[in-house]
């Protein structure tokens, strides 16, 4: 971002941040399936393999549903930083 700001000033930063939310760049809508379901599928497969080979499963965990939106925002911001 610093390099973009140095070369194009605030207008360049705005254009760079707009690219993170530009869903129209994905022409084939079929790509949304792996984008959305890849990580949950991997977690489910990991759980299934652990059950099949007899590994001990993690102890019961409690998920506070109020933390889910906070974690979503935190991971989304981190992902935007990585992609940009």
C-alpha distances in whole Angstrom, upper triangle without the diagonal:
4,5,5,6,8,10,10,10,10,12,9,7,10,11,8,9,13,13,13,16,18,21,22,21,23,26,29,29,31,27,27,30,28,25,27,30,29,28,31,33,32,33,36,37,37,39,41,41,42,45,46,46,47,45,45,42,40,42,42,39,38,35,35,34,32,29,29,26,25,24,23,20,19,19,17,14,14,15,12,10,11,12,8
4,5,5,6,9,10,9,10,13,10,9,13,14,11,13,16,16,17,20,21,24,26,24,27,30,32,33,34,31,31,34,32,29,31,33,32,31,34,37,35,36,40,40,39,42,44,44,45,48,49,49,50,47,47,45,43,44,44,41,41,38,37,37,35,32,31,29,27,27,26,23,22,22,21,17,17,18,15,13,14,15,12
4,5,5,6,8,9,11,13,10,10,13,13,11,14,17,16,17,20,21,24,26,23,26,29,31,32,34,31,31,34,32,29,31,34,33,32,36,37,36,37,41,41,40,43,45,45,46,49,50,50,51,48,49,46,44,47,47,43,43,40,40,39,37,35,34,32,30,29,28,26,24,24,23,20,19,19,17,14,15,15,12
4,5,5,6,7,9,9,6,6,10,10,8,11,13,13,15,18,18,22,23,21,24,26,29,30,32,29,29,32,31,27,30,33,32,32,35,37,36,37,40,41,40,43,45,45,46,49,50,50,52,49,49,47,45,47,47,43,43,40,39,38,36,34,33,31,29,29,27,24,24,23,21,19,19,19,16,14,15,15,11
4,5,5,4,6,8,6,6,10,11,10,12,14,15,17,19,20,24,25,23,26,29,32,32,35,31,31,34,33,30,32,35,34,34,37,39,38,39,42,43,42,45,47,47,48,51,52,52,54,51,51,48,46,48,48,44,44,40,40,38,36,34,33,31,29,29,28,25,24,24,22,19,20,20,17,15,17,17,13
4,6,6,9,11,9,10,13,14,13,15,18,18,20,23,23,27,28,26,29,32,34,35,37,34,34,37,36,33,35,38,37,36,39,41,40,42,45,45,45,47,50,50,50,53,55,55,56,53,53,51,48,50,50,47,46,43,43,42,40,37,37,34,32,32,31,28,27,27,26,23,23,23,20,18,20,19,16
4,6,10,10,8,10,13,13,12,15,17,17,19,22,22,26,26,24,27,30,33,34,36,33,33,37,35,32,35,38,37,37,40,42,41,42,45,46,45,48,50,50,51,54,55,55,57,54,54,52,50,52,52,49,48,45,44,43,41,39,38,36,34,34,32,29,29,29,27,24,24,24,21,19,21,20,16
4,7,6,5,8,10,10,10,13,15,15,18,20,20,23,24,22,26,28,31,32,35,32,32,35,34,31,33,37,36,36,39,41,40,42,45,45,45,48,50,50,51,54,55,55,57,54,54,52,50,52,51,48,47,44,43,42,40,38,37,34,33,33,31,28,28,28,25,23,24,23,20,19,21,19,16
4,6,6,7,9,11,11,13,15,16,18,20,21,24,25,24,27,30,33,33,36,33,33,36,35,32,34,37,37,36,39,41,41,42,45,46,46,48,50,51,51,54,56,56,57,54,54,52,49,51,51,47,46,43,42,41,38,36,36,33,31,31,30,27,27,27,25,22,23,23,20,19,21,20,16
4,5,5,6,9,10,11,12,15,16,18,18,22,23,23,26,28,32,32,34,32,31,34,34,30,32,35,35,35,37,40,39,40,43,44,44,46,49,49,50,52,54,55,55,53,52,50,48,49,48,45,44,40,39,38,35,33,33,30,28,29,27,24,24,25,22,20,21,22,18,17,20,19,15
4,5,5,6,9,10,11,13,15,16,16,20,21,20,23,26,29,29,32,30,29,33,33,29,31,34,34,34,37,39,39,40,43,44,44,46,49,49,50,52,54,55,56,53,53,50,48,50,49,46,45,41,40,38,36,35,33,30,29,30,28,25,25,26,23,20,22,22,18,18,21,19,15
4,5,5,6,9,10,11,13,15,15,19,20,18,22,24,27,28,30,28,27,31,30,27,29,32,32,32,35,37,37,38,41,42,42,44,46,47,48,50,52,52,53,51,51,48,46,48,48,44,44,40,39,38,36,34,33,30,29,29,27,24,24,24,21,19,20,20,16,16,18,16,12
4,5,5,6,9,10,11,13,14,18,19,18,21,24,27,27,30,27,26,30,29,25,27,30,30,30,33,35,34,35,38,40,39,41,44,44,45,48,49,50,51,48,48,45,43,45,44,41,40,37,36,34,32,30,29,26,25,25,24,21,21,21,18,16,17,17,13,13,15,14,10
4,5,5,6,9,10,11,12,16,17,17,20,23,26,25,28,26,25,28,28,24,26,29,30,30,32,34,34,35,38,39,40,41,44,45,45,48,49,50,51,49,49,46,44,45,44,41,40,36,35,33,31,30,28,25,25,25,23,20,21,21,18,16,18,17,14,14,17,15,12
4,6,5,7,9,10,10,14,15,14,17,20,23,23,26,23,23,27,26,23,25,28,28,29,31,33,33,35,37,38,39,41,43,44,45,47,49,49,51,48,49,46,44,46,45,42,41,37,37,34,33,31,30,27,26,26,24,21,22,22,18,17,19,17,14,14,16,14,11
4,5,5,7,10,10,14,15,14,16,19,22,23,25,22,22,25,24,21,23,26,26,26,29,31,31,32,35,36,36,38,40,41,42,44,46,46,48,45,45,43,41,43,42,39,38,35,34,33,31,29,28,25,24,24,22,19,19,19,16,14,15,14,11,11,13,10,7
4,5,5,7,9,13,14,14,16,20,22,22,24,21,20,24,23,20,21,25,25,24,27,29,29,30,33,34,34,36,39,39,40,42,44,45,46,44,43,41,39,40,40,36,35,32,31,29,28,26,24,21,21,21,18,16,16,16,13,11,13,12,9,10,12,10,8
4,5,5,6,10,11,11,14,17,20,19,22,20,19,22,22,19,20,24,24,25,27,29,30,31,33,35,35,37,39,40,41,43,45,46,47,45,45,42,40,42,41,38,37,33,32,30,29,27,25,22,22,22,19,17,18,18,15,14,16,14,11,13,15,12,10
4,5,5,8,10,9,11,14,17,17,20,17,17,20,20,17,19,22,22,23,25,27,27,29,31,32,33,35,37,38,39,41,43,44,45,43,43,40,39,41,40,37,36,33,33,30,29,28,25,23,23,22,20,18,19,18,14,14,15,13,10,12,13,10,8
4,6,8,11,10,12,15,17,17,19,16,15,18,18,14,16,19,19,20,22,24,24,26,28,29,30,32,34,35,36,38,40,41,42,40,40,37,35,37,36,33,33,29,29,27,26,24,22,19,19,19,16,14,15,14,10,10,12,9,6,9,10,8,7
4,6,9,9,11,14,16,15,18,15,14,17,18,14,15,19,20,20,22,24,25,26,28,30,31,32,34,35,37,38,40,41,43,41,41,38,36,38,37,33,32,29,28,26,25,24,21,18,19,19,16,14,16,15,11,12,14,12,9,12,14,11,11
4,5,6,8,11,14,13,16,14,13,17,18,14,16,20,20,22,24,25,26,28,30,31,32,34,36,37,38,40,41,43,44,42,43,40,38,40,39,36,35,32,32,29,28,27,24,22,23,22,19,18,20,18,15,15,17,14,12,15,16,13,12
4,5,6,9,11,10,13,11,10,14,15,12,13,17,18,20,21,23,24,26,27,28,30,32,33,34,36,38,39,40,42,40,41,38,37,39,38,35,34,31,31,28,28,26,23,21,23,22,18,18,20,18,15,16,18,15,13,17,17,14,14
4,5,7,10,9,13,12,12,15,17,15,16,19,21,23,24,25,27,29,30,31,33,35,36,37,39,41,41,43,45,43,44,41,40,42,41,39,38,34,34,31,31,30,27,25,26,26,22,22,24,22,19,20,21,18,17,20,20,16,17
4,6,9,10,13,11,12,16,16,14,16,20,20,22,24,25,26,28,30,30,32,34,35,36,38,40,41,42,44,43,43,41,40,42,41,39,38,35,35,33,33,31,28,26,27,26,23,22,24,22,18,20,21,17,16,18,18,14,15
4,6,7,9,8,9,12,13,11,14,16,17,19,21,22,23,25,27,27,29,31,32,33,35,37,38,39,41,40,41,38,38,40,39,37,37,33,34,31,32,30,27,25,27,25,22,22,24,21,18,20,21,17,16,19,18,15,16
4,6,9,9,10,13,14,14,16,18,19,22,24,24,25,28,29,29,31,33,34,35,37,39,39,41,43,42,43,41,40,43,42,40,39,36,37,34,35,33,30,28,30,29,25,26,27,25,22,24,24,21,20,23,22,18,20
4,5,6,8,11,12,12,14,16,17,20,22,21,23,26,26,26,29,31,31,32,35,36,36,38,40,40,41,38,38,41,40,38,38,35,36,33,34,33,29,28,30,29,25,26,28,25,22,25,25,21,21,24,23,20,21
4,5,6,8,10,10,12,14,15,18,19,19,21,24,24,25,27,29,29,31,33,34,35,37,39,38,39,36,36,39,37,35,35,32,33,30,31,30,26,25,28,26,23,24,26,23,20,23,24,20,20,24,23,20,22
4,5,6,8,9,11,12,13,16,17,16,19,21,21,22,24,26,26,28,30,31,31,34,36,35,36,34,34,37,36,34,34,31,32,30,31,30,26,26,28,26,23,24,26,23,21,24,24,21,21,25,23,20,23
4,5,6,6,9,10,11,14,16,15,17,19,20,20,23,25,25,26,29,30,31,32,34,34,35,32,32,35,34,32,32,30,31,28,29,28,24,24,26,24,21,22,23,20,18,21,21,17,18,21,19,17,19
4,6,5,6,8,10,13,14,14,16,18,19,20,22,24,24,26,28,29,30,32,34,33,34,31,31,33,32,30,30,27,28,25,26,25,21,21,23,21,18,19,21,18,16,19,19,16,17,20,19,17,19
4,5,5,6,8,11,11,11,14,16,16,17,19,21,21,23,25,26,27,29,31,30,31,28,28,31,30,28,28,25,27,24,26,25,21,21,24,21,18,20,22,19,18,21,21,18,19,22,21,19,22
4,5,5,5,8,10,9,11,14,14,15,17,19,19,21,23,24,25,27,29,28,29,26,27,29,28,27,27,25,27,24,26,24,21,21,23,21,18,20,21,17,16,20,19,16,18,21,19,17,20
4,6,6,8,10,11,12,14,16,17,18,20,21,23,24,26,27,29,30,29,30,27,27,29,28,26,26,24,25,23,24,22,19,18,20,18,15,17,18,14,13,16,16,13,14,17,16,14,17
4,6,8,8,10,12,13,14,16,17,19,20,22,23,25,26,28,29,28,28,25,25,27,26,24,24,21,22,20,21,20,16,16,18,16,13,15,17,14,13,16,16,14,15,19,17,16,19
4,6,6,6,9,10,11,12,14,15,16,18,20,21,22,24,26,25,26,23,23,25,24,22,23,20,22,20,22,20,17,18,20,17,15,18,19,16,15,19,19,16,18,21,20,19,22
4,6,5,6,9,10,11,12,14,15,16,18,20,21,23,24,23,24,22,22,24,24,22,23,21,23,22,24,22,18,19,21,18,16,19,19,15,15,19,18,15,18,20,18,17,21
4,5,5,6,9,10,11,12,14,15,17,19,20,21,23,21,22,19,18,21,21,19,20,18,20,19,21,19,15,17,18,15,13,16,16,13,14,17,16,14,17,19,17,17,21
4,5,5,6,9,10,11,12,14,15,17,18,20,21,20,20,17,17,19,18,17,18,16,18,17,19,18,14,16,18,15,14,17,18,15,16,19,18,16,20,22,20,20,24
4,5,5,6,9,10,10,12,14,15,16,18,20,19,20,17,18,21,20,19,21,19,22,20,23,21,18,20,22,19,17,21,21,18,19,22,21,19,22,24,22,22,26
4,5,5,6,9,10,10,12,14,15,17,18,17,18,16,16,19,20,19,21,19,22,21,24,22,19,21,22,19,18,21,21,17,19,22,20,18,21,23,21,21,25
4,5,5,6,9,10,11,12,14,16,17,15,15,13,13,16,16,15,17,16,19,19,21,19,16,19,20,17,16,20,20,17,18,22,20,19,22,24,22,23,26
4,5,5,6,9,10,11,12,15,15,15,15,13,14,16,16,16,18,17,20,19,23,21,18,21,23,20,19,23,23,20,21,25,23,22,25,27,25,26,29
4,5,5,6,9,10,10,12,14,14,15,13,15,18,18,19,21,20,23,23,26,24,22,24,26,22,22,25,25,22,23,27,25,23,26,28,26,26,30
4,5,5,6,9,10,11,12,11,12,11,12,15,16,17,19,19,22,23,25,23,21,24,25,21,21,25,24,21,23,26,24,23,26,27,25,26,30
4,6,5,6,9,10,11,10,10,8,10,13,13,14,17,17,21,21,24,22,20,24,25,21,22,25,25,22,24,27,26,25,28,30,28,29,32
4,5,5,6,9,10,10,12,10,13,16,16,17,20,20,24,24,27,26,23,26,28,25,25,28,28,25,27,30,29,27,31,32,30,31,34
4,5,5,6,8,9,11,11,13,17,18,19,22,22,26,27,30,28,26,29,30,26,26,30,29,26,28,31,29,28,31,32,30,31,35
4,6,6,6,5,7,7,10,13,15,16,20,21,24,25,28,26,25,28,29,25,26,30,28,26,28,31,29,28,32,33,31,32,35
4,6,5,6,8,8,11,13,15,17,20,21,25,26,29,27,26,29,30,27,28,31,31,28,31,33,32,31,34,36,33,35,38
4,6,8,11,11,15,17,19,21,24,25,28,29,32,31,29,32,33,30,30,34,33,31,33,36,34,33,36,37,35,36,40
4,6,9,11,14,17,19,21,25,26,30,31,34,32,30,34,34,31,32,35,34,31,34,36,34,33,37,38,35,36,40
4,6,9,12,14,17,19,23,24,28,29,33,31,30,33,34,31,31,35,34,31,34,37,35,34,38,38,36,38,41
4,6,9,12,15,17,21,22,26,27,30,28,27,31,31,28,29,32,31,29,32,34,32,31,35,36,33,35,39
4,7,9,12,14,18,20,23,25,28,26,26,29,29,27,28,31,30,28,31,33,31,31,35,36,34,36,39
4,6,9,11,14,16,20,22,25,23,22,26,26,23,25,28,27,25,28,30,29,29,32,33,31,33,37
4,6,8,12,14,17,19,22,20,20,23,23,21,22,26,24,23,26,28,26,27,30,31,30,32,35
4,6,10,13,16,18,21,19,20,24,23,21,23,26,25,24,28,30,28,29,32,33,32,34,37
4,7,10,13,15,18,17,17,21,22,20,22,25,24,24,26,29,28,28,32,33,32,34,37
4,6,10,12,15,14,14,18,18,16,18,21,21,20,23,25,25,25,29,30,29,31,34
4,6,9,12,11,12,16,16,15,17,20,20,20,22,25,24,25,28,29,29,31,34
4,6,9,8,8,12,13,12,14,16,16,17,19,21,21,22,25,26,27,28,31
4,5,6,7,10,11,11,13,15,16,17,19,21,21,23,25,26,27,29,31
4,5,5,8,10,10,11,14,15,16,17,20,21,21,23,25,26,27,29
4,6,7,7,9,11,12,13,15,16,18,20,21,23,24,25,27,28
4,6,5,6,8,10,10,12,14,15,16,18,20,21,22,24,26
4,5,5,6,9,10,10,12,14,15,16,18,20,21,22,24
4,5,5,6,9,10,10,12,14,15,16,18,20,21,22
4,5,5,6,9,10,11,12,14,16,17,19,20,21
4,5,5,6,8,10,10,12,14,15,16,18,20
4,6,5,6,9,10,10,12,14,15,16,18
4,6,5,6,9,10,10,12,14,15,16
4,5,5,6,9,10,11,12,14,16
4,5,5,6,9,10,10,12,14
4,5,5,6,9,10,11,12
4,5,5,6,9,10,11
4,5,5,6,9,10
4,5,5,6,9
4,5,5,6
4,6,5
4,6
4
